[in-house]
Amino acid sequence: MSININETANLILQKILELEQDFQQNKGIILTESDLHCLLFHKLYSLFSHHKKTSDFNIFGSPLHSEITFLNENGKLFYKPDITIIEPENYSIIHSISEVEIKNDEIYYKPTGSKKFEFGGSSIIIELKFCRDEKGITNITSYKRDLTKIRKIKKLVEKKGSNKVLGILAIFNKTDIETEEFEKFIQRNDGQNDIHVKYYTGKVKI
Protein backbone atom coordinates (compact mmCIF):
# COMPACT_ATOMS: atom_id res chain seq x y z
CA MET A 1 0.00 0.00 0.00
CA SER A 2 1.34 3.41 -0.96
CA ILE A 3 2.25 6.01 1.61
CA ASN A 4 -0.27 8.81 2.20
CA ILE A 5 2.10 11.77 2.41
CA ASN A 6 -0.27 14.02 4.38
CA GLU A 7 -0.99 11.39 7.05
CA THR A 8 2.68 10.43 7.18
CA ALA A 9 3.74 14.06 7.53
CA ASN A 10 1.46 14.42 10.57
CA LEU A 11 3.07 11.35 12.14
CA ILE A 12 6.52 12.78 11.42
CA LEU A 13 5.60 16.08 13.06
CA GLN A 14 4.45 14.17 16.15
CA LYS A 15 7.84 12.43 16.28
CA ILE A 16 9.64 15.76 15.98
CA LEU A 17 7.60 17.04 18.93
CA GLU A 18 8.64 13.94 20.88
CA LEU A 19 12.25 14.76 20.07
CA GLU A 20 11.78 18.32 21.34
CA GLN A 21 10.40 16.90 24.61
CA ASP A 22 13.40 14.57 24.87
CA PHE A 23 15.70 17.53 24.26
CA GLN A 24 14.09 19.61 26.99
CA GLN A 25 14.38 16.74 29.47
CA ASN A 26 17.92 15.78 28.41
CA LYS A 27 19.48 19.02 27.27
CA GLY A 28 22.82 17.45 26.34
CA ILE A 29 21.55 14.98 23.75
CA ILE A 30 21.93 17.41 20.83
CA LEU A 31 25.42 18.85 20.55
CA THR A 32 25.60 19.15 16.78
CA GLU A 33 23.28 19.28 13.79
CA SER A 34 24.44 15.75 12.93
CA ASP A 35 23.16 14.62 16.35
CA LEU A 36 19.79 16.11 15.46
CA HIS A 37 19.73 14.22 12.14
CA CYS A 38 20.60 10.91 13.80
CA LEU A 39 18.10 11.31 16.64
CA LEU A 40 15.23 12.15 14.31
CA PHE A 41 16.12 9.31 11.92
CA HIS A 42 15.98 6.96 14.91
CA LYS A 43 12.59 8.39 15.94
CA LEU A 44 11.15 7.98 12.45
CA TYR A 45 12.39 4.42 11.95
CA SER A 46 9.48 2.91 13.87
CA LEU A 47 6.93 4.58 11.60
CA PHE A 48 7.74 2.45 8.58
CA SER A 49 8.10 -1.08 7.33
CA HIS A 50 11.65 -1.57 6.06
CA HIS A 51 10.80 -4.66 4.03
CA LYS A 52 8.73 -3.28 1.18
CA LYS A 53 8.87 -4.20 -2.50
CA THR A 54 10.96 -1.93 -4.69
CA SER A 55 10.54 -1.74 -8.47
CA ASP A 56 13.22 -4.45 -8.75
CA PHE A 57 12.24 -8.12 -8.73
CA ASN A 58 12.71 -9.73 -5.31
CA ILE A 59 14.48 -6.68 -3.85
CA PHE A 60 13.02 -4.94 -0.82
CA GLY A 61 13.69 -1.56 0.69
CA SER A 62 12.68 1.17 3.12
CA PRO A 63 10.82 4.45 2.63
CA LEU A 64 13.24 6.23 4.99
CA HIS A 65 16.47 7.65 3.56
CA SER A 66 19.03 10.38 4.23
CA GLU A 67 20.76 12.77 1.82
CA ILE A 68 19.08 11.62 -1.39
CA THR A 69 19.90 14.04 -4.18
CA PHE A 70 17.27 15.59 -6.43
CA LEU A 71 17.89 17.05 -9.88
CA ASN A 72 18.14 20.79 -10.38
CA GLU A 73 16.78 22.98 -13.19
CA ASN A 74 19.55 21.74 -15.53
CA GLY A 75 18.93 18.05 -14.90
CA LYS A 76 22.00 17.71 -12.67
CA LEU A 77 22.12 16.10 -9.22
CA PHE A 78 22.14 19.06 -6.87
CA TYR A 79 19.48 19.42 -4.14
CA LYS A 80 20.06 17.16 -1.12
CA PRO A 81 17.47 17.23 1.72
CA ASP A 82 18.53 15.84 5.09
CA ILE A 83 15.82 13.15 5.15
CA THR A 84 13.54 11.91 2.37
CA ILE A 85 10.53 9.60 2.55
CA ILE A 86 9.82 7.81 -0.74
CA GLU A 87 7.70 4.77 -1.54
CA PRO A 88 10.05 1.81 -2.26
CA GLU A 89 7.95 0.72 -5.22
CA ASN A 90 9.04 3.97 -6.87
CA TYR A 91 12.78 3.36 -6.77
CA SER A 92 15.30 0.95 -8.27
CA ILE A 93 18.87 0.07 -7.31
CA ILE A 94 19.44 -1.80 -10.59
CA HIS A 95 18.01 0.15 -13.52
CA SER A 96 16.58 3.46 -14.63
CA ILE A 97 12.92 4.02 -13.88
CA SER A 98 12.49 6.82 -16.42
CA GLU A 99 14.45 5.60 -19.45
CA VAL A 100 13.29 2.43 -21.20
CA GLU A 101 13.58 0.83 -24.61
CA ILE A 102 11.09 -1.48 -26.30
CA LYS A 103 12.60 -4.28 -28.38
CA ASN A 104 10.63 -7.18 -29.81
CA ASP A 105 7.62 -6.10 -27.73
CA GLU A 106 9.66 -6.33 -24.51
CA ILE A 107 10.62 -3.51 -22.17
CA TYR A 108 14.30 -3.02 -21.43
CA TYR A 109 15.40 -0.57 -18.74
CA LYS A 110 18.52 1.50 -19.16
CA PRO A 111 21.20 1.45 -16.41
CA THR A 112 20.97 3.74 -13.40
CA GLY A 113 22.77 7.05 -13.40
CA SER A 114 25.86 8.04 -11.44
CA LYS A 115 24.21 7.66 -8.02
CA LYS A 116 23.48 3.96 -8.81
CA PHE A 117 19.80 4.15 -7.98
CA GLU A 118 16.83 6.06 -9.34
CA PHE A 119 13.57 7.14 -7.77
CA GLY A 120 10.34 8.89 -8.59
CA GLY A 121 6.86 9.30 -7.19
CA SER A 122 5.64 11.53 -4.39
CA SER A 123 7.87 12.25 -1.41
CA ILE A 124 8.29 14.01 1.90
CA ILE A 125 11.50 16.00 2.30
CA ILE A 126 12.83 17.19 5.66
CA GLU A 127 15.41 19.88 6.34
CA LEU A 128 16.83 20.15 9.86
CA LYS A 129 18.61 23.09 11.46
CA PHE A 130 20.18 23.42 14.90
CA CYS A 131 21.22 26.70 16.51
CA ARG A 132 23.64 26.09 19.39
CA ASP A 133 24.68 29.72 19.86
CA GLU A 134 24.14 31.01 23.39
CA LYS A 135 22.75 34.21 21.88
CA GLY A 136 20.00 32.18 20.21
CA ILE A 137 18.67 32.69 16.70
CA THR A 138 19.84 36.08 15.43
CA ASN A 139 20.18 35.42 11.69
CA ILE A 140 17.64 33.67 9.48
CA THR A 141 19.65 33.53 6.23
CA SER A 142 20.32 29.78 6.39
CA TYR A 143 16.66 29.05 7.16
CA LYS A 144 15.55 31.07 4.15
CA ARG A 145 18.05 29.13 2.04
CA ASP A 146 16.69 25.75 3.17
CA LEU A 147 13.12 26.86 2.59
CA THR A 148 14.09 27.95 -0.93
CA LYS A 149 15.63 24.52 -1.52
CA ILE A 150 12.40 22.79 -0.49
CA ARG A 151 10.36 25.08 -2.75
CA LYS A 152 12.64 24.43 -5.73
CA ILE A 153 12.51 20.65 -5.31
CA LYS A 154 8.74 20.81 -4.97
CA LYS A 155 8.35 22.94 -8.10
CA LEU A 156 10.66 20.76 -10.21
CA VAL A 157 9.03 17.48 -9.18
CA GLU A 158 5.43 18.64 -9.43
CA LYS A 159 5.75 20.27 -12.84
CA LYS A 160 6.47 16.84 -14.36
CA GLY A 161 3.08 15.34 -13.53
CA SER A 162 0.91 14.10 -10.69
CA ASN A 163 3.66 13.50 -8.13
CA LYS A 164 3.65 15.64 -4.99
CA VAL A 165 6.31 16.85 -2.59
CA LEU A 166 5.49 17.78 0.99
CA GLY A 167 8.20 19.70 2.83
CA ILE A 168 9.17 20.05 6.49
CA LEU A 169 11.70 22.58 7.79
CA ALA A 170 12.34 21.84 11.48
CA ILE A 171 14.45 24.44 13.31
CA PHE A 172 15.86 23.48 16.71
CA ASN A 173 17.30 26.06 19.08
CA LYS A 174 19.39 25.17 22.15
CA THR A 175 18.07 28.20 24.03
CA ASP A 176 14.65 29.76 23.60
CA ILE A 177 16.08 33.07 22.43
CA GLU A 178 15.03 34.29 19.00
CA THR A 179 14.28 37.52 17.20
CA GLU A 180 11.03 39.07 16.05
CA GLU A 181 12.26 38.61 12.48
CA PHE A 182 12.52 34.86 13.08
CA GLU A 183 9.05 34.71 14.64
CA LYS A 184 7.61 36.44 11.57
CA PHE A 185 9.51 34.04 9.30
CA ILE A 186 7.81 31.07 11.01
CA GLN A 187 4.37 32.68 11.00
CA ARG A 188 4.62 33.77 7.38
CA ASN A 189 5.77 30.43 5.97
CA ASP A 190 4.35 27.62 8.11
CA GLY A 191 1.59 25.74 6.31
CA GLN A 192 2.06 27.52 2.99
CA ASN A 193 1.87 25.35 -0.14
CA ASP A 194 2.25 22.00 1.69
CA ILE A 195 5.38 23.10 3.55
CA HIS A 196 5.60 23.00 7.35
CA VAL A 197 8.06 25.41 8.98
CA LYS A 198 8.32 24.60 12.68
CA TYR A 199 10.32 25.86 15.67
CA TYR A 200 11.56 23.68 18.55
CA THR A 201 13.65 24.52 21.61
CA GLY A 202 15.70 22.81 24.28
CA LYS A 203 15.02 25.76 26.64
CA VAL A 204 18.61 25.77 27.86
CA LYS A 205 19.29 28.67 30.22
CA ILE A 206 22.70 30.33 29.67
Stockholm file with secondary structure:
# STOCKHOLM 1.0

chainA/1-206         MSININETANLILQKILELEQDFQQNKGIILTESDLHCLLFHKLYSLFSHHKKTSDFNIFGSPLHSEITFLNENGKLFYKPDITIIEPENYSIIHSISEVEIKNDEIYYKPTGSKKFEFGGSSIIIELKFCRDEKGITNITSYKRDLTKIRKIKKLVEKKGSNKVLGILAIFNKTDIETEEFEKFIQRNDGQNDIHVKYYTGKVKI
#=GR chainA/1-206 SS CCCCHHHHHHHHHHHHHHHHHHHHHSTTSCSSHHHHHHHHHHHHHTTSCSCEECSSTTCEECSEEESCCEECTTSCEEECCSEEEECGGGEESSEEEEEEEEETTEEEEEECCTTSCEECSCEEEEEEEEECCTTCBCCCHHHHHHHHHHHHHHHHHHTTSSCCEEEEEEEEESSSCBCHHHHHHHHHHTTBTTEEEEEEECCCCC
#=GC SS_cons         CCCCHHHHHHHHHHHHHHHHHHHHHSTTSCSSHHHHHHHHHHHHHTTSCSCEECSSTTCEECSEEESCCEECTTSCEEECCSEEEECGGGEESSEEEEEEEEETTEEEEEECCTTSCEECSCEEEEEEEEECCTTCBCCCHHHHHHHHHHHHHHHHHHTTSSCCEEEEEEEEESSSCBCHHHHHHHHHHTTBTTEEEEEEECCCCC
//
